[in-house]
Amino acid sequence: MSGIMDLSILLAGLEPKLVDGEFVYATVPPEMLNNYMPLRPIGLFFEAEGLTLILPREAAERAGLAASAPLRCIAMTVHSSLEAVGMTAAMASALTKEGISANVVAAYYHDHIFVPVADAERSVAALKALSTAST
C-alpha cells in the first residue's frame, strides 16, 4: 500500500492521537549507534553534525544524554503517502495559528508531530478542527 495522496481525503481522515509518554531529541556520535539502540529510539536521523535520536525522555535521562525539552507525540492515523502534497503545510499552519511549535516526522505509514508537553492537548484540538473543517 502506498498511502493516500489526495489532500482533502488526508485532512478529513487525520484522526490525531496523542501517543503515551514524553519524548526528547538528543544527538550522539554516529559511530556509537549500537550503544544507543537499547534505549529504543523511535526515530533516527543522520546529520553532518551527528546522529539525532528521538527517544523516550526516561531513557535519555537514564543514559545521561543532554536532550531537548520534553515533547509529546501526536500520530496521524491516516495512511499518508510520502508523495502527498500539502499535508505537512496544512498541519503546521493550523499549529502556527495557535502559536505552537511543531516538529514533523513522516514515517512510511503515518505522520507524527512532536509538540511541547504543555501544548499537547491544544495541538490535538487544533488538528481535529483542521480535520473537521476539511470534511
C-alpha positions as CSV (number, residue, x, y, z in Angstrom):
1,M,0.0,0.0,0.0
2,S,1.4,3.4,-1.0
3,G,-0.9,5.6,1.1
4,I,-3.4,8.4,0.3
5,M,-2.2,11.3,-1.8
6,D,-5.4,13.4,-2.1
7,L,-5.1,16.3,0.4
8,S,-8.8,16.7,1.1
9,I,-9.1,13.0,2.0
10,L,-5.9,13.1,4.1
11,L,-7.1,16.1,6.1
12,A,-10.6,14.7,6.6
13,G,-9.1,11.5,7.9
14,L,-6.2,12.8,10.1
15,E,-7.6,11.4,13.4
16,P,-4.7,12.7,15.5
17,K,-3.9,10.5,18.5
18,L,-1.7,11.6,21.4
19,V,0.9,8.9,22.0
20,D,1.6,7.9,25.6
21,G,4.7,9.2,27.2
22,E,7.1,12.1,26.7
23,F,10.0,12.2,24.1
24,V,13.2,14.1,23.6
25,Y,15.6,14.7,20.8
26,A,19.3,14.0,21.6
27,T,22.4,13.7,19.5
28,V,25.2,11.2,19.7
29,P,28.2,10.3,17.5
30,P,27.0,8.2,14.5
31,E,29.6,5.5,15.2
32,M,28.0,4.9,18.6
33,L,24.6,4.0,17.2
34,N,24.8,0.4,18.5
35,N,25.4,1.7,22.0
36,Y,22.1,3.6,22.0
37,M,19.8,1.1,20.3
38,P,19.0,-0.5,23.7
39,L,17.3,2.9,24.6
40,R,14.7,2.0,22.0
41,P,14.7,5.3,20.0
42,I,11.5,5.8,17.9
43,G,13.4,7.9,15.3
44,L,16.9,8.3,14.0
45,F,18.4,10.8,11.6
46,F,22.0,11.1,10.4
47,E,23.2,14.7,10.0
48,A,26.7,16.0,9.3
49,E,26.9,17.1,12.9
50,G,25.8,13.8,14.5
51,L,23.1,11.2,14.9
52,T,19.8,12.6,16.1
53,L,17.8,10.2,18.3
54,I,14.1,10.7,19.2
55,L,13.6,8.6,22.3
56,P,11.5,8.4,25.5
57,R,12.5,11.0,27.9
58,E,13.1,8.5,30.7
59,A,15.6,6.5,28.5
60,A,17.6,9.7,27.7
61,E,17.7,10.6,31.4
62,R,18.9,7.1,32.4
63,A,21.6,7.3,29.8
64,G,22.7,10.8,30.9
65,L,22.1,12.3,27.5
66,A,21.8,16.0,27.0
67,A,18.4,16.4,25.3
68,S,15.7,18.8,24.1
69,A,12.8,19.9,26.3
70,P,10.2,17.1,26.7
71,L,7.8,16.7,23.8
72,R,4.6,14.8,23.2
73,C,4.0,12.9,20.0
74,I,0.8,13.2,18.0
75,A,0.3,10.4,15.5
76,M,-2.0,11.0,12.5
77,T,-3.8,7.7,11.9
78,V,-4.5,8.3,8.2
79,H,-2.1,6.3,6.0
80,S,-0.5,9.2,4.1
81,S,1.7,8.8,1.0
82,L,5.2,10.0,1.2
83,E,4.4,11.8,-2.1
84,A,1.3,13.6,-0.8
85,V,1.5,17.4,-1.2
86,G,0.2,19.9,1.4
87,M,-0.5,17.8,4.4
88,T,2.6,18.9,6.4
89,A,2.0,22.5,5.5
90,A,-1.7,22.4,6.5
91,M,-0.9,20.8,9.9
92,A,1.9,23.2,10.5
93,S,-0.3,26.2,9.6
94,A,-3.0,25.0,12.0
95,L,-0.5,24.8,14.8
96,T,1.2,28.1,13.9
97,K,-2.2,29.8,14.2
98,E,-2.2,28.6,17.8
99,G,1.4,29.6,18.5
100,I,2.5,26.0,18.9
101,S,6.0,24.8,17.9
102,A,5.8,21.6,15.8
103,N,8.4,19.1,14.7
104,V,7.0,16.9,12.0
105,V,8.4,13.4,11.2
106,A,7.0,11.4,8.3
107,A,7.3,7.7,8.6
108,Y,6.2,5.1,6.0
109,Y,2.6,4.8,7.1
110,H,1.9,7.9,9.2
111,D,3.0,11.4,10.0
112,H,3.9,12.3,13.6
113,I,4.1,15.7,15.2
114,F,6.2,16.4,18.3
115,V,4.9,19.4,20.3
116,P,5.9,20.9,23.7
117,V,4.3,19.0,26.5
118,A,2.2,22.0,27.7
119,D,0.7,22.4,24.2
120,A,-0.2,18.7,23.6
121,E,-4.0,18.9,24.2
122,R,-4.3,22.2,22.3
123,S,-2.4,20.7,19.4
124,V,-4.7,17.7,19.2
125,A,-7.7,20.1,19.3
126,A,-6.3,22.3,16.5
127,L,-5.6,19.2,14.3
128,K,-9.0,17.8,14.9
129,A,-10.5,21.2,14.0
130,L,-8.4,21.2,10.8
131,S,-9.8,17.7,10.0
132,T,-13.4,18.7,10.7
133,A,-13.1,21.8,8.6
134,S,-11.9,19.6,5.7
135,T,-14.9,17.4,5.6
